[in-house]
Amino acid sequence: MPSKYVDIQGVATFLRHTGPTTLPERPPQTSQGEIVLCLHHCGGNARNFDAFSNELAETHSPIAFDLPGHDRSGSQVGLPTIEAMADFAAQVLKAVEADRPAVAVGHGMGGSVVAQLALAHREAVKAIVLVNSGAKYVCGDELIECSRLVSLGRARREFDPKAFGKNTPQLVLRAGFMDTLKTDPRVIYPNLMAMREWQGAERLAEIDIPVLLVVGDAEHPETRSEVDRAAEALPNARVEVIDDAAHMLPLEHPGALSKCVGDFLGELA
């Protein structure tokens, strides 16, 4: 996929897009269909959406970027709050010279970011999609403490295969494992704290734009419960369940995800 860097708040931000390659100082072309802005999960990166974006590229204009401190974007620290991440995403849309509101797609932590984007920058989005993300992202004490110890170099970074469905091909698992190594643990730990502290769940009823919630049938029960809670709170939302998929749905089943999102985009039109 074509890629480029854009300057956002003084951070060299790595951006992936579809369509033709453009000169470094020119924004990507986003004239086709809907602008689809993709936000990755905690510790993830823009490449998580490559296959998904390629599926949508025939009729729409997907864009994905690495948040600060993730993979190829600059900074050695992550943004401290979900609110700061949503502000950053709004600046990305300005940097690519988006001429109309986008549809924002968020996976995991990215779901909280796009929900906050809809709350704080209503003019920037016309609809949102939450992928394995609900009213609150569940960050238990054990996960938080393990992440803290890893960030201090006192524990080994572990790969959790339960984030993938049981029938996930080894090639996809390997790619997922490699992705976990691309973001510094000192960025992941503050991200988890940001998710835990975000209070946007209390304001979901204020989001009156169309919302699609997509969840894997093998996702953790607590997350599925939070997805249901969000669906009840949001005034204009529906839920789609994808079979044989766990948390890493964009990597496991990009075709099924793009089909769900593509149908949703068609309804918006």
N, C-alpha and C positions, 0 to 999 in steps of 0.2 A: 504493500500500500504506500502511496505517496506520504511523505512526512515533512515537517518543517518545525522550526522553533519560532515562537512568538514571545515577546517580552510582556509579562504580566506582573505588575507590582515589583519590578526589578528582578524577577525570576525568569531565567531562560526556560520556557515551558515547551515540552516536546508534544507535538500535535500530529495525529494521524488522521488522514481524510481520504475520501474516495474521489473519483473524477481525475482530471488531468493534473499533472505536476505544475506548480506555478513558481514563478521567480521568488527568491527568498523574501523580498520586501512586499510581495503581493499576497493577499489572503487567498485561501482555497476557494474554488467555485462552489457556491451553495445554492444555485438557482433551481436545481431539480427537486420537485416535490417538497417534502418537509425537511427542514434542518433538524437533524436528530443528534443531540448532544449527549454523549455517553460518559458516565461517571463510574469509575472502577471501585472495587471494594477495598477494604483495609489491606494494605500490603500488595495490592494488585497494580495493574498498569493498563495503559491504553490498548496494548496488544491483546488483552483479554477479549476485546470486541472485534478483532480482525475478521473472523469468519462471519460473525453476525453482520458486520458492516458491509462486507462483500455481498451478502445475500440481499441487503436492502438497496445496494448502490444502483441497481437498474432503474429504480423509480424515485429514490430519495437521496438526500445529501448527509450521510452520517459523518460525524466528527468525534474523535475521542482524544483525550489528553492525559498526561501523567500529572497528578497533583504534585506540588513541591515535595522534594525529598524522595519521590518514588521513581524507580527505574532511571529514565534518561532526563527527567527534569532537574533543574538546579536546586540548590539549597541542601544543607545537611540536616535541616530540621523540618518537621511537618507543620502544617497549619494547626493552631491549638484548639480550634472549635469547629463544629459543624457550620456555624454561622459564617466563620471566616472562609471556609471552603465554598459555601454558596456564593459569597461575594466574589471569590476568585473565579468561579464558574461564570458568573455574570460578566466579569471582565474578559473572559475568553470569548464570549459571544460578541462583545464589542470589538475585540481584536481581529476577529475574522470578518468583521463588517457585516454581521447578520442583518438583513434588511426586513426581517419579520420575526415574530416570536417563534421559538424553537419548541420541539418536543424533547424533553429531557428524560433520559433513561438512566436509572441508577441501580447498581448491583450492590447488595449488602450495605456497607457504609454509604456508598453512593446513593442509595435510596433515600437515606436521611438527608443527604445533601440536596437532592433534587426537590424533596418536600420543602426544605428550608428555602430553596430557590423560589418555589412557588409562593411561599409566604412573604419573603422579603423583596422579591423582584418580579412581582406579578406580571409586569409589562414584558418580561423577557421570555415567558413560556406560555404556550397555549394548551399544553397537556403534559402529564408526566407518566412515566412507567416505573414501577418499583419491582425489582427482580429479587426475590428472596429477601425482602425487606418489608417490615411492617411498622406498626406504631412506634415500637421501641426495638432497637437492636440489642439482643440479649448478650451481655458481657458478664459472665459469672466471675465470682471472686477468684476461682482457681485459674481461669484464663488470664485475668488481669495480673495476678501475682506471677504466673509463669512468664508472661510477656515482660514484666518488670525485671525479673531475674535475667532473662535473656538479654535485655537491653543493657544490663550492667556487666555482661560477660560471665555471669555466675551460673548459667544453665545453658544447655545445648538447645539450639533451635530444632524443633521437631516438625515433621511433615504429617498432616492429619489426612489419611486416605478417606476418612468418613465424610469429608467434605465433597466427595464424589460418589455417584451412584455405583452400585455393585457391578454393573456391566460396562463400566467405562473402560475403553481400550487403554492398554499400557502406554501407548504413545501420548495420549491425552494426559494420563497421570504423570508421565515424565515431564511434560511441558508445564503442568501445574506445579510440580516440585521445583523446577528451575525458576519459575516465576516467584516463588516464595523467597528466593535468594537475592532478588534484584532490589529489594527495599531494605534499608538499614533497620535493625530492630529498634534503634533509638527513635525511629519515626513511627513504627507500628505501635509501640506502647502508648505514646500520646494520642494516636488515633483512636485506640480502644477507649481511652479515658474520655475523649471528646464524644464518642458515641454514647457512653454511659451517662454523661452529664447533659446531653442534649434534651431540652424540654419541649421540643416542637410537637411531641405527641399530644400535648394538651391543646394544641391549636389546629389539629387536622381538620376540624369542622369548618375552618375558615377557607380551606382550599376548595373552591367551587368549580374549578376547571375539570375536564375529564381525566380520570385516573385509571390506569390498568395495573393490577397487581398480578404478577406472574410468580408462581411458586412451584418448586419441584416436589413430587409426591414423596420423595425420600429425604426432604429437608428435615432438620431437627424439629421435634414437636413444639418446642417453645417458640421457635421462629414462625412456624405455621400458625400458632395461636395468635402471635402478634400481627400476622398478615390478616387474619380474620378480624381482629380488633380494629385494625386500620380501615378495613372495608366497611365496618359498621359506622365508624366515625366520619369517613369521607362522604360528602353528599352526592358525589357523582362518580362512583367507583364500581368496578367489577373485578372478579378474581378468575384467573385461568390457571389450571394445574397441568403441569407437564409430567408425563409418566417417566419413571426410571431416572429421575434427575434429583440430585442433592443440591448442596449449596453452590457448587461451581457450575451452575447451569449454563452460563454463556460459553464455557469451554466444552461442556459435555454435549449439549444439544443446541448449537447455534442455529441450526436450520429450523427447529421447532420454535425457538424463541423469536427468530426473525419472522416466522409465519404469524405468530400471535401479534407481534408488534405491527407487522405490515397490515394485517386486517384492521387493527386499531387505527392506524394512520388513515386507512381507506374510509373508515367511519367518520373521522374528523373532516375529511374532504367533503 
